[in-house]
Amino acid sequence: MSPRWPRVPAKRLVALLKRLGYEEVRQRGSHLKLRKIVKGRRHTIVIAVHSGRDLPPGYVGDVLKDVARRHEIPVEDLINQL
């Protein structure tokens, strides 16, 4: 059974990614690009940072699943860190 994805502001998701070592590469409009070298490969994530709005749960889930897979950590750990 898949976890219930939280609805969170983009700021909280970006803060989590920064704690994991991702760095801002650039921002174009409302899209923020973050990057980190994971196991010798570049991993890039783009987050839509629309002001004042929470990110849709499916979007948050996709990002968390991708990060968890790349770092080989449980998704539940990332959810708890939000």
mmCIF file of the N, C-alpha and C atoms, coordinates in Angstrom:
data_MODEL
# 
_entry.id   MODEL 
# 
loop_
_atom_site.group_PDB 
_atom_site.id 
_atom_site.type_symbol 
_atom_site.label_atom_id 
_atom_site.label_alt_id 
_atom_site.label_comp_id 
_atom_site.label_asym_id 
_atom_site.label_entity_id 
_atom_site.label_seq_id 
_atom_site.pdbx_PDB_ins_code 
_atom_site.Cartn_x 
_atom_site.Cartn_y 
_atom_site.Cartn_z 
_atom_site.occupancy 
_atom_site.B_iso_or_equiv 
_atom_site.pdbx_formal_charge 
_atom_site.auth_seq_id 
_atom_site.auth_comp_id 
_atom_site.auth_asym_id 
_atom_site.auth_atom_id 
_atom_site.pdbx_PDB_model_num 
ATOM 1   N N  . MET A 1 1  ? 0.841  -1.181 0.000   1.00 0.00 ? 1  MET A N  1 
ATOM 2   C CA . MET A 1 1  ? 0.000  0.000  0.000   1.00 0.00 ? 1  MET A CA 1 
ATOM 3   C C  . MET A 1 1  ? 0.886  1.245  0.000   1.00 0.00 ? 1  MET A C  1 
ATOM 4   N N  . SER A 1 2  ? 0.579  2.184  -0.861  1.00 0.00 ? 2  SER A N  1 
ATOM 5   C CA . SER A 1 2  ? 1.389  3.397  -0.939  1.00 0.00 ? 2  SER A CA 1 
ATOM 6   C C  . SER A 1 2  ? 0.978  4.371  0.163   1.00 0.00 ? 2  SER A C  1 
ATOM 7   N N  . PRO A 1 3  ? 1.937  5.188  0.617   1.00 0.00 ? 3  PRO A N  1 
ATOM 8   C CA . PRO A 1 3  ? 1.621  6.145  1.681   1.00 0.00 ? 3  PRO A CA 1 
ATOM 9   C C  . PRO A 1 3  ? 0.709  7.254  1.183   1.00 0.00 ? 3  PRO A C  1 
ATOM 10  N N  . ARG A 1 4  ? 0.057  7.896  2.113   1.00 0.00 ? 4  ARG A N  1 
ATOM 11  C CA . ARG A 1 4  ? -0.775 9.051  1.773   1.00 0.00 ? 4  ARG A CA 1 
ATOM 12  C C  . ARG A 1 4  ? 0.171  10.244 1.654   1.00 0.00 ? 4  ARG A C  1 
ATOM 13  N N  . TRP A 1 5  ? 0.154  10.862 0.487   1.00 0.00 ? 5  TRP A N  1 
ATOM 14  C CA . TRP A 1 5  ? 1.076  11.968 0.234   1.00 0.00 ? 5  TRP A CA 1 
ATOM 15  C C  . TRP A 1 5  ? 0.562  13.242 0.878   1.00 0.00 ? 5  TRP A C  1 
ATOM 16  N N  . PRO A 1 6  ? 1.451  13.965 1.556   1.00 0.00 ? 6  PRO A N  1 
ATOM 17  C CA . PRO A 1 6  ? 1.037  15.210 2.212   1.00 0.00 ? 6  PRO A CA 1 
ATOM 18  C C  . PRO A 1 6  ? 0.887  16.349 1.208   1.00 0.00 ? 6  PRO A C  1 
ATOM 19  N N  . ARG A 1 7  ? 0.113  17.301 1.588   1.00 0.00 ? 7  ARG A N  1 
ATOM 20  C CA . ARG A 1 7  ? -0.040 18.530 0.809   1.00 0.00 ? 7  ARG A CA 1 
ATOM 21  C C  . ARG A 1 7  ? 0.787  19.580 1.544   1.00 0.00 ? 7  ARG A C  1 
ATOM 22  N N  . VAL A 1 8  ? 1.893  20.008 0.944   1.00 0.00 ? 8  VAL A N  1 
ATOM 23  C CA . VAL A 1 8  ? 2.810  20.911 1.635   1.00 0.00 ? 8  VAL A CA 1 
ATOM 24  C C  . VAL A 1 8  ? 3.162  22.094 0.745   1.00 0.00 ? 8  VAL A C  1 
ATOM 25  N N  . PRO A 1 9  ? 3.556  23.213 1.351   1.00 0.00 ? 9  PRO A N  1 
ATOM 26  C CA . PRO A 1 9  ? 4.034  24.352 0.559   1.00 0.00 ? 9  PRO A CA 1 
ATOM 27  C C  . PRO A 1 9  ? 5.374  23.998 -0.087  1.00 0.00 ? 9  PRO A C  1 
ATOM 28  N N  . ALA A 1 10 ? 5.655  24.609 -1.211  1.00 0.00 ? 10 ALA A N  1 
ATOM 29  C CA . ALA A 1 10 ? 6.897  24.358 -1.938  1.00 0.00 ? 10 ALA A CA 1 
ATOM 30  C C  . ALA A 1 10 ? 8.105  24.660 -1.057  1.00 0.00 ? 10 ALA A C  1 
ATOM 31  N N  . LYS A 1 11 ? 7.996  25.678 -0.196  1.00 0.00 ? 11 LYS A N  1 
ATOM 32  C CA . LYS A 1 11 ? 9.110  26.062 0.689   1.00 0.00 ? 11 LYS A CA 1 
ATOM 33  C C  . LYS A 1 11 ? 9.566  24.891 1.560   1.00 0.00 ? 11 LYS A C  1 
ATOM 34  N N  . ARG A 1 12 ? 8.605  24.135 2.097   1.00 0.00 ? 12 ARG A N  1 
ATOM 35  C CA . ARG A 1 12 ? 8.954  23.000 2.961   1.00 0.00 ? 12 ARG A CA 1 
ATOM 36  C C  . ARG A 1 12 ? 9.625  21.892 2.176   1.00 0.00 ? 12 ARG A C  1 
ATOM 37  N N  . LEU A 1 13 ? 9.153  21.628 0.959   1.00 0.00 ? 13 LEU A N  1 
ATOM 38  C CA . LEU A 1 13 ? 9.760  20.590 0.130   1.00 0.00 ? 13 LEU A CA 1 
ATOM 39  C C  . LEU A 1 13 ? 11.171 21.001 -0.284  1.00 0.00 ? 13 LEU A C  1 
ATOM 40  N N  . VAL A 1 14 ? 11.347 22.258 -0.656  1.00 0.00 ? 14 VAL A N  1 
ATOM 41  C CA . VAL A 1 14 ? 12.676 22.760 -1.039  1.00 0.00 ? 14 VAL A CA 1 
ATOM 42  C C  . VAL A 1 14 ? 13.612 22.699 0.173   1.00 0.00 ? 14 VAL A C  1 
ATOM 43  N N  . ALA A 1 15 ? 13.117 23.043 1.361   1.00 0.00 ? 15 ALA A N  1 
ATOM 44  C CA . ALA A 1 15 ? 13.945 22.992 2.570   1.00 0.00 ? 15 ALA A CA 1 
ATOM 45  C C  . ALA A 1 15 ? 14.406 21.559 2.850   1.00 0.00 ? 15 ALA A C  1 
ATOM 46  N N  . LEU A 1 16 ? 13.526 20.584 2.654   1.00 0.00 ? 16 LEU A N  1 
ATOM 47  C CA . LEU A 1 16 ? 13.893 19.183 2.839   1.00 0.00 ? 16 LEU A CA 1 
ATOM 48  C C  . LEU A 1 16 ? 14.989 18.789 1.854   1.00 0.00 ? 16 LEU A C  1 
ATOM 49  N N  . LEU A 1 17 ? 14.826 19.164 0.600   1.00 0.00 ? 17 LEU A N  1 
ATOM 50  C CA . LEU A 1 17 ? 15.815 18.824 -0.418  1.00 0.00 ? 17 LEU A CA 1 
ATOM 51  C C  . LEU A 1 17 ? 17.170 19.464 -0.102  1.00 0.00 ? 17 LEU A C  1 
ATOM 52  N N  . LYS A 1 18 ? 17.149 20.699 0.398   1.00 0.00 ? 18 LYS A N  1 
ATOM 53  C CA . LYS A 1 18 ? 18.401 21.367 0.758   1.00 0.00 ? 18 LYS A CA 1 
ATOM 54  C C  . LYS A 1 18 ? 19.075 20.673 1.935   1.00 0.00 ? 18 LYS A C  1 
ATOM 55  N N  . ARG A 1 19 ? 18.275 20.180 2.900   1.00 0.00 ? 19 ARG A N  1 
ATOM 56  C CA . ARG A 1 19 ? 18.848 19.431 4.018   1.00 0.00 ? 19 ARG A CA 1 
ATOM 57  C C  . ARG A 1 19 ? 19.503 18.140 3.530   1.00 0.00 ? 19 ARG A C  1 
ATOM 58  N N  . LEU A 1 20 ? 19.003 17.592 2.435   1.00 0.00 ? 20 LEU A N  1 
ATOM 59  C CA . LEU A 1 20 ? 19.573 16.371 1.858   1.00 0.00 ? 20 LEU A CA 1 
ATOM 60  C C  . LEU A 1 20 ? 20.788 16.669 0.978   1.00 0.00 ? 20 LEU A C  1 
ATOM 61  N N  . GLY A 1 21 ? 21.116 17.948 0.812   1.00 0.00 ? 21 GLY A N  1 
ATOM 62  C CA . GLY A 1 21 ? 22.317 18.308 0.073   1.00 0.00 ? 21 GLY A CA 1 
ATOM 63  C C  . GLY A 1 21 ? 22.079 18.852 -1.327  1.00 0.00 ? 21 GLY A C  1 
ATOM 64  N N  . TYR A 1 22 ? 20.837 19.042 -1.731  1.00 0.00 ? 22 TYR A N  1 
ATOM 65  C CA . TYR A 1 22 ? 20.555 19.619 -3.044  1.00 0.00 ? 22 TYR A CA 1 
ATOM 66  C C  . TYR A 1 22 ? 20.844 21.118 -3.006  1.00 0.00 ? 22 TYR A C  1 
ATOM 67  N N  . GLU A 1 23 ? 21.318 21.634 -4.117  1.00 0.00 ? 23 GLU A N  1 
ATOM 68  C CA . GLU A 1 23 ? 21.620 23.061 -4.220  1.00 0.00 ? 23 GLU A CA 1 
ATOM 69  C C  . GLU A 1 23 ? 20.805 23.681 -5.344  1.00 0.00 ? 23 GLU A C  1 
ATOM 70  N N  . GLU A 1 24 ? 20.423 24.948 -5.132  1.00 0.00 ? 24 GLU A N  1 
ATOM 71  C CA . GLU A 1 24 ? 19.695 25.662 -6.182  1.00 0.00 ? 24 GLU A CA 1 
ATOM 72  C C  . GLU A 1 24 ? 20.628 25.905 -7.357  1.00 0.00 ? 24 GLU A C  1 
ATOM 73  N N  . VAL A 1 25 ? 20.156 25.555 -8.558  1.00 0.00 ? 25 VAL A N  1 
ATOM 74  C CA . VAL A 1 25 ? 20.932 25.785 -9.760  1.00 0.00 ? 25 VAL A CA 1 
ATOM 75  C C  . VAL A 1 25 ? 20.456 27.063 -10.424 1.00 0.00 ? 25 VAL A C  1 
ATOM 76  N N  . ARG A 1 26 ? 19.141 27.192 -10.568 1.00 0.00 ? 26 ARG A N  1 
ATOM 77  C CA . ARG A 1 26 ? 18.581 28.415 -11.141 1.00 0.00 ? 26 ARG A CA 1 
ATOM 78  C C  . ARG A 1 26 ? 17.071 28.421 -10.921 1.00 0.00 ? 26 ARG A C  1 
ATOM 79  N N  . GLN A 1 27 ? 16.490 29.587 -11.143 1.00 0.00 ? 27 GLN A N  1 
ATOM 80  C CA . GLN A 1 27 ? 15.040 29.723 -11.096 1.00 0.00 ? 27 GLN A CA 1 
ATOM 81  C C  . GLN A 1 27 ? 14.612 30.461 -12.339 1.00 0.00 ? 27 GLN A C  1 
ATOM 82  N N  . ARG A 1 28 ? 13.627 29.923 -12.991 1.00 0.00 ? 28 ARG A N  1 
ATOM 83  C CA . ARG A 1 28 ? 13.075 30.558 -14.183 1.00 0.00 ? 28 ARG A CA 1 
ATOM 84  C C  . ARG A 1 28 ? 11.570 30.673 -13.973 1.00 0.00 ? 28 ARG A C  1 
ATOM 85  N N  . GLY A 1 29 ? 11.123 31.893 -13.774 1.00 0.00 ? 29 GLY A N  1 
ATOM 86  C CA . GLY A 1 29 ? 9.713  32.091 -13.461 1.00 0.00 ? 29 GLY A CA 1 
ATOM 87  C C  . GLY A 1 29 ? 9.416  31.471 -12.103 1.00 0.00 ? 29 GLY A C  1 
ATOM 88  N N  . SER A 1 30 ? 8.425  30.599 -12.067 1.00 0.00 ? 30 SER A N  1 
ATOM 89  C CA . SER A 1 30 ? 8.047  29.974 -10.800 1.00 0.00 ? 30 SER A CA 1 
ATOM 90  C C  . SER A 1 30 ? 8.637  28.574 -10.642 1.00 0.00 ? 30 SER A C  1 
ATOM 91  N N  . HIS A 1 31 ? 9.592  28.212 -11.477 1.00 0.00 ? 31 HIS A N  1 
ATOM 92  C CA . HIS A 1 31 ? 10.188 26.881 -11.402 1.00 0.00 ? 31 HIS A CA 1 
ATOM 93  C C  . HIS A 1 31 ? 11.627 26.970 -10.902 1.00 0.00 ? 31 HIS A C  1 
ATOM 94  N N  . LEU A 1 32 ? 11.881 26.255 -9.805  1.00 0.00 ? 32 LEU A N  1 
ATOM 95  C CA . LEU A 1 32 ? 13.186 26.237 -9.168  1.00 0.00 ? 32 LEU A CA 1 
ATOM 96  C C  . LEU A 1 32 ? 13.867 24.907 -9.482  1.00 0.00 ? 32 LEU A C  1 
ATOM 97  N N  . LYS A 1 33 ? 15.080 24.977 -9.982  1.00 0.00 ? 33 LYS A N  1 
ATOM 98  C CA . LYS A 1 33 ? 15.833 23.776 -10.325 1.00 0.00 ? 33 LYS A CA 1 
ATOM 99  C C  . LYS A 1 33 ? 16.882 23.531 -9.249  1.00 0.00 ? 33 LYS A C  1 
ATOM 100 N N  . LEU A 1 34 ? 16.859 22.300 -8.682  1.00 0.00 ? 34 LEU A N  1 
ATOM 101 C CA . LEU A 1 34 ? 17.818 21.899 -7.660  1.00 0.00 ? 34 LEU A CA 1 
ATOM 102 C C  . LEU A 1 34 ? 18.618 20.715 -8.188  1.00 0.00 ? 34 LEU A C  1 
ATOM 103 N N  . ARG A 1 35 ? 19.876 20.612 -7.731  1.00 0.00 ? 35 ARG A N  1 
ATOM 104 C CA . ARG A 1 35 ? 20.733 19.543 -8.259  1.00 0.00 ? 35 ARG A CA 1 
ATOM 105 C C  . ARG A 1 35 ? 21.663 19.027 -7.167  1.00 0.00 ? 35 ARG A C  1 
ATOM 106 N N  . LYS A 1 36 ? 21.985 17.734 -7.267  1.00 0.00 ? 36 LYS A N  1 
ATOM 107 C CA . LYS A 1 36 ? 22.928 17.096 -6.358  1.00 0.00 ? 36 LYS A CA 1 
ATOM 108 C C  . LYS A 1 36 ? 23.583 15.934 -7.099  1.00 0.00 ? 36 LYS A C  1 
ATOM 109 N N  . ILE A 1 37 ? 24.830 15.666 -6.769  1.00 0.00 ? 37 ILE A N  1 
ATOM 110 C CA . ILE A 1 37 ? 25.503 14.491 -7.307  1.00 0.00 ? 37 ILE A CA 1 
ATOM 111 C C  . ILE A 1 37 ? 25.207 13.335 -6.354  1.00 0.00 ? 37 ILE A C  1 
ATOM 112 N N  . VAL A 1 38 ? 24.545 12.292 -6.871  1.00 0.00 ? 38 VAL A N  1 
ATOM 113 C CA . VAL A 1 38 ? 24.194 11.121 -6.075  1.00 0.00 ? 38 VAL A CA 1 
ATOM 114 C C  . VAL A 1 38 ? 24.838 9.912  -6.727  1.00 0.00 ? 38 VAL A C  1 
ATOM 115 N N  . LYS A 1 39 ? 25.742 9.272  -5.998  1.00 0.00 ? 39 LYS A N  1 
ATOM 116 C CA . LYS A 1 39 ? 26.445 8.079  -6.499  1.00 0.00 ? 39 LYS A CA 1 
ATOM 117 C C  . LYS A 1 39 ? 27.113 8.330  -7.840  1.00 0.00 ? 39 LYS A C  1 
ATOM 118 N N  . GLY A 1 40 ? 27.761 9.480  -7.947  1.00 0.00 ? 40 GLY A N  1 
ATOM 119 C CA . GLY A 1 40 ? 28.498 9.811  -9.156  1.00 0.00 ? 40 GLY A CA 1 
ATOM 120 C C  . GLY A 1 40 ? 27.660 10.291 -10.324 1.00 0.00 ? 40 GLY A C  1 
ATOM 121 N N  . ARG A 1 41 ? 26.361 10.415 -10.141 1.00 0.00 ? 41 ARG A N  1 
ATOM 122 C CA . ARG A 1 41 ? 25.480 10.878 -11.219 1.00 0.00 ? 41 ARG A CA 1 
ATOM 123 C C  . ARG A 1 41 ? 24.732 12.124 -10.771 1.00 0.00 ? 41 ARG A C  1 
ATOM 124 N N  . ARG A 1 42 ? 24.505 13.008 -11.709 1.00 0.00 ? 42 ARG A N  1 
ATOM 125 C CA . ARG A 1 42 ? 23.796 14.259 -11.426 1.00 0.00 ? 42 ARG A CA 1 
ATOM 126 C C  . ARG A 1 42 ? 22.297 13.994 -11.343 1.00 0.00 ? 42 ARG A C  1 
ATOM 127 N N  . HIS A 1 43 ? 21.674 14.447 -10.258 1.00 0.00 ? 43 HIS A N  1 
ATOM 128 C CA . HIS A 1 43 ? 20.226 14.312 -10.079 1.00 0.00 ? 43 HIS A CA 1 
ATOM 129 C C  . HIS A 1 43 ? 19.617 15.706 -9.993  1.00 0.00 ? 43 HIS A C  1 
ATOM 130 N N  . THR A 1 44 ? 18.725 16.000 -10.915 1.00 0.00 ? 44 THR A N  1 
ATOM 131 C CA . THR A 1 44 ? 18.093 17.315 -10.986 1.00 0.00 ? 44 THR A CA 1 
ATOM 132 C C  . THR A 1 44 ? 16.601 17.186 -10.715 1.00 0.00 ? 44 THR A C  1 
ATOM 133 N N  . ILE A 1 45 ? 16.083 18.098 -9.916  1.00 0.00 ? 45 ILE A N  1 
ATOM 134 C CA . ILE A 1 45 ? 14.652 18.144 -9.598  1.00 0.00 ? 45 ILE A CA 1 
ATOM 135 C C  . ILE A 1 45 ? 14.166 19.562 -9.862  1.00 0.00 ? 45 ILE A C  1 
ATOM 136 N N  . VAL A 1 46 ? 12.999 19.681 -10.462 1.00 0.00 ? 46 VAL A N  1 
ATOM 137 C CA . VAL A 1 46 ? 12.383 20.982 -10.700 1.00 0.00 ? 46 VAL A CA 1 
ATOM 138 C C  . VAL A 1 46 ? 11.126 21.074 -9.841  1.00 0.00 ? 46 VAL A C  1 
ATOM 139 N N  . ILE A 1 47 ? 11.033 22.133 -9.044  1.00 0.00 ? 47 ILE A N  1 
ATOM 140 C CA . ILE A 1 47 ? 9.890  22.349 -8.156  1.00 0.00 ? 47 ILE A CA 1 
ATOM 141 C C  . ILE A 1 47 ? 9.174  23.622 -8.581  1.00 0.00 ? 47 ILE A C  1 
ATOM 142 N N  . ALA A 1 48 ? 7.860  23.533 -8.723  1.00 0.00 ? 48 ALA A N  1 
ATOM 143 C CA . ALA A 1 48 ? 7.042  24.708 -9.023  1.00 0.00 ? 48 ALA A CA 1 
ATOM 144 C C  . ALA A 1 48 ? 6.776  25.449 -7.712  1.00 0.00 ? 48 ALA A C  1 
ATOM 145 N N  . VAL A 1 49 ? 7.311  26.635 -7.593  1.00 0.00 ? 49 VAL A N  1 
ATOM 146 C CA . VAL A 1 49 ? 7.206  27.384 -6.334  1.00 0.00 ? 49 VAL A CA 1 
ATOM 147 C C  . VAL A 1 49 ? 6.209  28.540 -6.466  1.00 0.00 ? 49 VAL A C  1 
ATOM 148 N N  . HIS A 1 50 ? 4.974  28.217 -6.750  1.00 0.00 ? 50 HIS A N  1 
ATOM 149 C CA . HIS A 1 50 ? 3.930  29.234 -6.850  1.00 0.00 ? 50 HIS A CA 1 
ATOM 150 C C  . HIS A 1 50 ? 3.655  29.765 -5.445  1.00 0.00 ? 50 HIS A C  1 
ATOM 151 N N  . SER A 1 51 ? 3.697  31.055 -5.289  1.00 0.00 ? 51 SER A N  1 
ATOM 152 C CA . SER A 1 51 ? 3.560  31.645 -3.960  1.00 0.00 ? 51 SER A CA 1 
ATOM 153 C C  . SER A 1 51 ? 2.169  31.428 -3.379  1.00 0.00 ? 51 SER A C  1 
ATOM 154 N N  . GLY A 1 52 ? 2.169  31.084 -2.099  1.00 0.00 ? 52 GLY A N  1 
ATOM 155 C CA . GLY A 1 52 ? 0.922  30.972 -1.365  1.00 0.00 ? 52 GLY A CA 1 
ATOM 156 C C  . GLY A 1 52 ? 0.104  29.723 -1.633  1.00 0.00 ? 52 GLY A C  1 
ATOM 157 N N  . ARG A 1 53 ? 0.605  28.804 -2.433  1.00 0.00 ? 53 ARG A N  1 
ATOM 158 C CA . ARG A 1 53 ? -0.166 27.592 -2.726  1.00 0.00 ? 53 ARG A CA 1 
ATOM 159 C C  . ARG A 1 53 ? 0.597  26.347 -2.286  1.00 0.00 ? 53 ARG A C  1 
ATOM 160 N N  . ASP A 1 54 ? -0.152 25.374 -1.779  1.00 0.00 ? 54 ASP A N  1 
ATOM 161 C CA . ASP A 1 54 ? 0.444  24.080 -1.466  1.00 0.00 ? 54 ASP A CA 1 
ATOM 162 C C  . ASP A 1 54 ? 0.604  23.294 -2.758  1.00 0.00 ? 54 ASP A C  1 
ATOM 163 N N  . LEU A 1 55 ? 1.623  22.428 -2.773  1.00 0.00 ? 55 LEU A N  1 
ATOM 164 C CA . LEU A 1 55 ? 1.833  21.568 -3.925  1.00 0.00 ? 55 LEU A CA 1 
ATOM 165 C C  . LEU A 1 55 ? 0.832  20.422 -3.889  1.00 0.00 ? 55 LEU A C  1 
ATOM 166 N N  . PRO A 1 56 ? 0.342  19.968 -5.033  1.00 0.00 ? 56 PRO A N  1 
ATOM 167 C CA . PRO A 1 56 ? -0.594 18.841 -5.055  1.00 0.00 ? 56 PRO A CA 1 
ATOM 168 C C  . PRO A 1 56 ? 0.072  17.585 -4.492  1.00 0.00 ? 56 PRO A C  1 
ATOM 169 N N  . PRO A 1 57 ? -0.687 16.755 -3.786  1.00 0.00 ? 57 PRO A N  1 
ATOM 170 C CA . PRO A 1 57 ? -0.118 15.552 -3.168  1.00 0.00 ? 57 PRO A CA 1 
ATOM 171 C C  . PRO A 1 57 ? 0.581  14.627 -4.173  1.00 0.00 ? 57 PRO A C  1 
ATOM 172 N N  . GLY A 1 58 ? 0.040  14.457 -5.346  1.00 0.00 ? 58 GLY A N  1 
ATOM 173 C CA . GLY A 1 58 ? 0.667  13.589 -6.342  1.00 0.00 ? 58 GLY A CA 1 
ATOM 174 C C  . GLY A 1 58 ? 2.025  14.096 -6.771  1.00 0.00 ? 58 GLY A C  1 
ATOM 175 N N  . TYR A 1 59 ? 2.155  15.405 -6.884  1.00 0.00 ? 59 TYR A N  1 
ATOM 176 C CA . TYR A 1 59 ? 3.417  16.049 -7.256  1.00 0.00 ? 59 TYR A CA 1 
ATOM 177 C C  . TYR A 1 59 ? 4.459  15.819 -6.161  1.00 0.00 ? 59 TYR A C  1 
ATOM 178 N N  . VAL A 1 60 ? 4.046  16.016 -4.918  1.00 0.00 ? 60 VAL A N  1 
ATOM 179 C CA . VAL A 1 60 ? 4.927  15.790 -3.773  1.00 0.00 ? 60 VAL A CA 1 
ATOM 180 C C  . VAL A 1 60 ? 5.356  14.328 -3.741  1.00 0.00 ? 60 VAL A C  1 
ATOM 181 N N  . GLY A 1 61 ? 4.411  13.437 -3.973  1.00 0.00 ? 61 GLY A N  1 
ATOM 182 C CA . GLY A 1 61 ? 4.710  12.005 -3.982  1.00 0.00 ? 61 GLY A CA 1 
ATOM 183 C C  . GLY A 1 61 ? 5.720  11.633 -5.043  1.00 0.00 ? 61 GLY A C  1 
ATOM 184 N N  . ASP A 1 62 ? 5.575  12.188 -6.244  1.00 0.00 ? 62 ASP A N  1 
ATOM 185 C CA . ASP A 1 62 ? 6.515  11.898 -7.332  1.00 0.00 ? 62 ASP A CA 1 
ATOM 186 C C  . ASP A 1 62 ? 7.933  12.342 -6.963  1.00 0.00 ? 62 ASP A C  1 
ATOM 187 N N  . VAL A 1 63 ? 8.048  13.523 -6.384  1.00 0.00 ? 63 VAL A N  1 
ATOM 188 C CA . VAL A 1 63 ? 9.366  14.037 -5.993  1.00 0.00 ? 63 VAL A CA 1 
ATOM 189 C C  . VAL A 1 63 ? 9.957  13.165 -4.889  1.00 0.00 ? 63 VAL A C  1 
ATOM 190 N N  . LEU A 1 64 ? 9.161  12.850 -3.865  1.00 0.00 ? 64 LEU A N  1 
ATOM 191 C CA . LEU A 1 64 ? 9.668  12.059 -2.745  1.00 0.00 ? 64 LEU A CA 1 
ATOM 192 C C  . LEU A 1 64 ? 10.059 10.647 -3.179  1.00 0.00 ? 64 LEU A C  1 
ATOM 193 N N  . LYS A 1 65 ? 9.276  10.038 -4.062  1.00 0.00 ? 65 LYS A N  1 
ATOM 194 C CA . LYS A 1 65 ? 9.615  8.697  -4.554  1.00 0.00 ? 65 LYS A CA 1 
ATOM 195 C C  . LYS A 1 65 ? 10.928 8.721  -5.323  1.00 0.00 ? 65 LYS A C  1 
ATOM 196 N N  . ASP A 1 66 ? 11.106 9.746  -6.144  1.00 0.00 ? 66 ASP A N  1 
ATOM 197 C CA . ASP A 1 66 ? 12.324 9.868  -6.933  1.00 0.00 ? 66 ASP A CA 1 
ATOM 198 C C  . ASP A 1 66 ? 13.542 10.045 -6.030  1.00 0.00 ? 66 ASP A C  1 
ATOM 199 N N  . VAL A 1 67 ? 13.434 10.926 -5.053  1.00 0.00 ? 67 VAL A N  1 
ATOM 200 C CA . VAL A 1 67 ? 14.538 11.182 -4.128  1.00 0.00 ? 67 VAL A CA 1 
ATOM 201 C C  . VAL A 1 67 ? 14.837 9.930  -3.306  1.00 0.00 ? 67 VAL A C  1 
ATOM 202 N N  . ALA A 1 68 ? 13.804 9.264  -2.814  1.00 0.00 ? 68 ALA A N  1 
ATOM 203 C CA . ALA A 1 68 ? 13.997 8.054  -2.012  1.00 0.00 ? 68 ALA A CA 1 
ATOM 204 C C  . ALA A 1 68 ? 14.692 6.963  -2.823  1.00 0.00 ? 68 ALA A C  1 
ATOM 205 N N  . ARG A 1 69 ? 14.308 6.814  -4.070  1.00 0.00 ? 69 ARG A N  1 
ATOM 206 C CA . ARG A 1 69 ? 14.917 5.802  -4.931  1.00 0.00 ? 69 ARG A CA 1 
ATOM 207 C C  . ARG A 1 69 ? 16.386 6.119  -5.168  1.00 0.00 ? 69 ARG A C  1 
ATOM 208 N N  . ARG A 1 70 ? 16.692 7.367  -5.464  1.00 0.00 ? 70 ARG A N  1 
ATOM 209 C CA . ARG A 1 70 ? 18.075 7.765  -5.739  1.00 0.00 ? 70 ARG A CA 1 
ATOM 210 C C  . ARG A 1 70 ? 18.978 7.606  -4.516  1.00 0.00 ? 70 ARG A C  1 
ATOM 211 N N  . HIS A 1 71 ? 18.433 7.911  -3.334  1.00 0.00 ? 71 HIS A N  1 
ATOM 212 C CA . HIS A 1 71 ? 19.228 7.857  -2.106  1.00 0.00 ? 71 HIS A CA 1 
ATOM 213 C C  . HIS A 1 71 ? 19.108 6.511  -1.387  1.00 0.00 ? 71 HIS A C  1 
ATOM 214 N N  . GLU A 1 72 ? 18.260 5.644  -1.894  1.00 0.00 ? 72 GLU A N  1 
ATOM 215 C CA . GLU A 1 72 ? 18.007 4.333  -1.302  1.00 0.00 ? 72 GLU A CA 1 
ATOM 216 C C  . GLU A 1 72 ? 17.602 4.442  0.171   1.00 0.00 ? 72 GLU A C  1 
ATOM 217 N N  . ILE A 1 73 ? 16.604 5.292  0.408   1.00 0.00 ? 73 ILE A N  1 
ATOM 218 C CA . ILE A 1 73 ? 16.037 5.440  1.749   1.00 0.00 ? 73 ILE A CA 1 
ATOM 219 C C  . ILE A 1 73 ? 14.524 5.288  1.634   1.00 0.00 ? 73 ILE A C  1 
ATOM 220 N N  . PRO A 1 74 ? 13.862 4.873  2.724   1.00 0.00 ? 74 PRO A N  1 
ATOM 221 C CA . PRO A 1 74 ? 12.405 4.712  2.667   1.00 0.00 ? 74 PRO A CA 1 
ATOM 222 C C  . PRO A 1 74 ? 11.676 6.047  2.477   1.00 0.00 ? 74 PRO A C  1 
ATOM 223 N N  . VAL A 1 75 ? 10.628 6.021  1.694   1.00 0.00 ? 75 VAL A N  1 
ATOM 224 C CA . VAL A 1 75 ? 9.819  7.221  1.449   1.00 0.00 ? 75 VAL A CA 1 
ATOM 225 C C  . VAL A 1 75 ? 9.229  7.736  2.755   1.00 0.00 ? 75 VAL A C  1 
ATOM 226 N N  . GLU A 1 76 ? 8.874  6.826  3.653   1.00 0.00 ? 76 GLU A N  1 
ATOM 227 C CA . GLU A 1 76 ? 8.273  7.218  4.926   1.00 0.00 ? 76 GLU A CA 1 
ATOM 228 C C  . GLU A 1 76 ? 9.212  8.116  5.723   1.00 0.00 ? 76 GLU A C  1 
ATOM 229 N N  . ASP A 1 77 ? 10.523 7.868  5.616   1.00 0.00 ? 77 ASP A N  1 
ATOM 230 C CA . ASP A 1 77 ? 11.492 8.727  6.310   1.00 0.00 ? 77 ASP A CA 1 
ATOM 231 C C  . ASP A 1 77 ? 11.434 10.158 5.785   1.00 0.00 ? 77 ASP A C  1 
ATOM 232 N N  . LEU A 1 78 ? 11.294 10.289 4.464   1.00 0.00 ? 78 LEU A N  1 
ATOM 233 C CA . LEU A 1 78 ? 11.212 11.631 3.883   1.00 0.00 ? 78 LEU A CA 1 
ATOM 234 C C  . LEU A 1 78 ? 9.915  12.331 4.281   1.00 0.00 ? 78 LEU A C  1 
ATOM 235 N N  . ILE A 1 79 ? 8.818  11.582 4.300   1.00 0.00 ? 79 ILE A N  1 
ATOM 236 C CA . ILE A 1 79 ? 7.529  12.161 4.710   1.00 0.00 ? 79 ILE A CA 1 
ATOM 237 C C  . ILE A 1 79 ? 7.631  12.675 6.140   1.00 0.00 ? 79 ILE A C  1 
ATOM 238 N N  . ASN A 1 80 ? 8.277  11.885 7.023   1.00 0.00 ? 80 ASN A N  1 
ATOM 239 C CA . ASN A 1 80 ? 8.413  12.298 8.416   1.00 0.00 ? 80 ASN A CA 1 
ATOM 240 C C  . ASN A 1 80 ? 9.296  13.530 8.570   1.00 0.00 ? 80 ASN A C  1 
ATOM 241 N N  . GLN A 1 81 ? 10.232 13.737 7.650   1.00 0.00 ? 81 GLN A N  1 
ATOM 242 C CA . GLN A 1 81 ? 11.120 14.907 7.718   1.00 0.00 ? 81 GLN A CA 1 
ATOM 243 C C  . GLN A 1 81 ? 10.443 16.182 7.228   1.00 0.00 ? 81 GLN A C  1 
ATOM 244 N N  . LEU A 1 82 ? 9.329  16.036 6.504   1.00 0.00 ? 82 LEU A N  1 
ATOM 245 C CA . LEU A 1 82 ? 8.613  17.229 6.044   1.00 0.00 ? 82 LEU A CA 1 
ATOM 246 C C  . LEU A 1 82 ? 7.993  17.899 7.254   1.00 0.00 ? 82 LEU A C  1 
# 
